[in-house]
Amino acid sequence: MKRLTTMALTGILLTGGVAAVAQPSQAAPARQAAAVPGTVAAQAAAGSTGKYYFLFDKNQSNPTKSKLYFMKSVPGKDKVIKSYRAGSGNGSKDECAPMRGWLPNGSYKVLGHEKRKNGGRNGVNGYAVHVQDKVCKNGRTKRTELFIHSEMKPNGQQGPKLPGKDSPYRWDGARDYYSYACIKLTPAHIKDLFRTADRYGWPKQLKVVS
């Protein structure tokens, strides 16, 4: 699928109105935050996911600088409500590599969300959005246990800093955008995503494009 362009965003903004873009807590990524889905991706998602939906655009240059969008379906090109830097996978672009590669392209049902998920030390904790499993392009390998989440304690708070170690309960920096496949946001951004969904209505679908 073709990459997204600033011109495509301009068309979205002119058609659907000015988008509110969340400011990343990390340094701005190489791609502009405004580089949102162009005609192909937007039209593929429009009208198929209800009024609001999540759209994850994978960055081929740097998977940890991908983008998650909270989108609204409108006539023509859809409207961006919020935009967040996000990562998926450990840097691998092999969608059929369990525990390493990023999410396969396609549509996913949003199965639910919670603010106090307790997945333990090696699991997903706190604010989490659960999406359905997906069989990758080889037609055999199923990617499972897929969430939109961050790194925090089950109560949504940050754990203590561990000198010289990466805490599973604390966002320690840009390296925490890496995951086993899930879409990861900073703690501030996942909480803003929840507030946005509570305000506008919870999406029932996630669309993954590249």
C-alpha positions in Angstrom: 0.0 0.0 0.0 1.4 3.5 -0.8 2.8 5.6 1.9 0.9 8.5 3.2 1.5 12.1 2.3 1.1 15.5 3.8 -1.1 16.4 0.7 -3.4 13.6 1.7 -3.7 15.0 5.2 -4.5 18.4 3.8 -7.4 16.9 1.9 -8.7 15.2 5.1 -8.4 18.4 7.1 -10.2 20.5 4.4 -13.0 18.0 4.1 -13.4 17.0 7.7 -12.2 20.0 9.8 -9.1 20.6 11.8 -7.8 17.6 13.7 -6.7 17.8 17.3 -3.2 16.1 17.5 -1.9 14.9 20.8 1.7 16.1 21.5 4.1 13.2 21.9 6.1 13.0 25.1 9.1 11.8 23.2 11.0 13.7 20.5 9.0 14.3 17.4 9.4 11.4 14.9 11.0 11.7 11.5 7.6 11.5 9.8 5.3 14.4 10.5 2.5 13.7 13.0 0.2 15.0 10.3 1.1 12.2 7.9 -2.2 10.4 8.1 -3.8 7.9 5.9 -4.3 9.0 2.3 -7.0 8.2 -0.2 -6.4 4.4 -0.4 -6.2 3.7 3.4 -8.9 6.2 4.3 -11.4 4.9 1.8 -10.7 1.3 2.8 -11.6 2.1 6.4 -14.4 4.7 5.8 -17.9 3.5 6.4 -16.8 0.0 7.4 -16.1 0.5 11.1 -18.9 2.6 12.4 -18.8 6.3 13.3 -15.4 6.1 15.1 -12.5 3.7 14.7 -8.8 3.2 15.4 -6.4 3.3 12.6 -2.8 2.1 13.0 -0.3 3.2 10.3 2.9 1.3 10.3 6.1 3.2 9.7 8.3 1.2 7.3 11.3 3.3 8.2 11.0 2.9 12.0 8.3 0.7 13.5 8.6 2.5 16.8 7.6 5.8 15.1 4.3 4.5 13.7 1.0 6.3 14.3 -2.3 5.4 16.0 -5.2 7.5 15.0 -8.7 8.0 16.5 -10.8 8.5 13.4 -14.3 9.6 12.6 -16.1 8.3 9.5 -17.5 11.2 7.4 -18.5 11.5 3.8 -15.4 11.6 1.6 -12.1 11.4 3.5 -12.4 10.6 7.1 -11.5 13.0 9.9 -8.6 12.6 12.4 -9.7 13.3 15.9 -6.5 12.4 17.7 -3.0 11.2 16.7 -0.4 9.4 18.8 3.1 8.0 18.2 3.0 4.3 18.7 5.1 1.1 18.2 4.3 -2.5 17.4 6.7 -5.4 17.6 10.4 -5.4 18.5 11.5 -3.7 15.3 10.8 -6.7 13.0 8.5 -6.1 10.0 7.7 -9.8 9.6 4.1 -9.9 10.5 4.2 -13.7 10.7 7.0 -13.7 13.4 5.2 -14.4 16.8 6.6 -12.3 19.7 8.7 -10.2 17.3 7.0 -8.8 14.3 4.5 -6.0 14.1 0.7 -6.5 13.6 -0.5 -7.8 10.2 -2.5 -5.4 8.0 -6.2 -5.7 8.1 -9.3 -5.1 10.2 -9.6 -6.2 13.8 -12.7 -6.2 16.1 -12.2 -4.3 19.3 -13.2 -6.9 22.0 -13.1 -4.6 25.0 -11.2 -2.2 27.2 -10.3 -1.7 30.8 -8.3 0.6 33.0 -7.1 -2.0 35.6 -5.9 -5.0 33.7 -3.6 -7.2 35.8 -1.4 -9.2 33.5 1.5 -9.7 35.8 5.1 -8.9 35.4 5.3 -10.1 31.8 1.8 -9.2 30.7 -0.3 -6.2 29.9 -1.3 -4.0 32.9 -3.5 -1.0 33.6 -5.1 0.8 30.6 -5.6 -1.7 27.8 -7.7 -2.2 24.7 -8.1 -5.8 23.6 -8.4 -6.6 19.9 -9.1 -9.9 18.1 -6.5 -12.5 17.0 -5.3 -12.2 13.4 -3.9 -14.8 11.0 -0.9 -13.3 9.1 -0.4 -13.3 5.4 1.0 -16.9 5.3 -2.5 -18.1 6.1 -1.3 -20.3 9.0 0.4 -18.2 11.8 -2.1 -16.6 14.2 -1.0 -13.6 16.2 -2.7 -13.7 19.6 -3.0 -11.7 22.8 -3.2 -8.4 21.0 -3.7 -5.1 22.9 -3.3 -1.4 22.6 -1.5 -0.6 25.9 1.4 1.0 27.7 3.7 0.2 30.6 2.3 0.8 34.0 1.0 -1.0 37.2 -2.4 -2.6 37.2 -3.8 0.5 38.9 -2.7 2.7 36.1 0.2 4.3 38.0 3.9 4.2 37.2 6.1 1.8 39.1 9.4 2.9 40.7 12.5 3.5 38.5 14.9 0.6 38.6 18.5 1.8 38.2 20.2 0.1 35.3 17.1 -2.0 34.5 14.0 -1.6 32.4 10.9 -1.8 34.6 7.9 -3.6 33.1 5.7 -1.3 35.2 7.2 2.0 34.2 7.7 3.9 30.9 11.4 4.3 30.8 11.8 6.0 27.4 11.6 5.5 23.7 12.7 1.9 23.9 9.4 1.0 25.6 7.7 1.5 22.2 8.9 -2.0 21.5 6.5 -4.9 22.1 5.8 -8.5 21.3 3.3 -7.3 18.6 0.9 -5.1 20.6 0.4 -1.4 19.8 2.2 0.6 22.5 1.7 4.2 23.6 3.1 6.3 26.3 1.1 6.3 29.6 -0.1 9.8 29.0 -1.2 8.9 25.5 -3.1 5.7 26.4 -5.0 7.7 29.1 -5.8 10.4 26.6 -7.0 7.8 24.2 -9.4 6.5 26.8 -10.7 10.0 27.6 -11.2 10.6 23.9 -13.1 7.3 23.4 -15.2 8.0 26.5 -16.1 11.4 25.1 -16.8 10.5 21.5 -17.8 6.8 21.7 -15.7 3.6 21.8 -14.6 2.3 18.4 -15.6 -1.3 17.5 -12.8 -1.8 15.0 -9.1 -1.3 14.5 -7.7 -0.9 11.0 -4.0 -1.6 10.4 -2.4 -0.3 7.2 1.1 0.4 5.9 
